[in-house]
Amino acid sequence: MKYMKSQMKQLIKDNKELQNRLKELMKDHELEKEFALKALYHAEVAEGGKYQLAYQALDLPKK
């Protein structure tokens, strides 16, 4: 599975919990949004993370 900024932004847009986690990461670690997005991806999405299936579903072609 590959990190894609557009998919990550869409996943966060659709999920209030991830929006809050992103804000926490940015504040607590003084990260710019782009770096916080990648950190959140690796923490919550990649390699069997809690939001992996939702992220992968964004990549499916729409019918």
HELIX and SHEET records of a PDB file:
HELIX    1   1 LYS A    5  LYS A   13  1                                   9    
HELIX    2   2 LYS A   16  ASP A   28  1                                  13    
HELIX    3   3 LYS A   33  GLU A   44  1                                  12    
HELIX    4   4 GLN A   52  ALA A   57  1                                   6    
END                                                                             
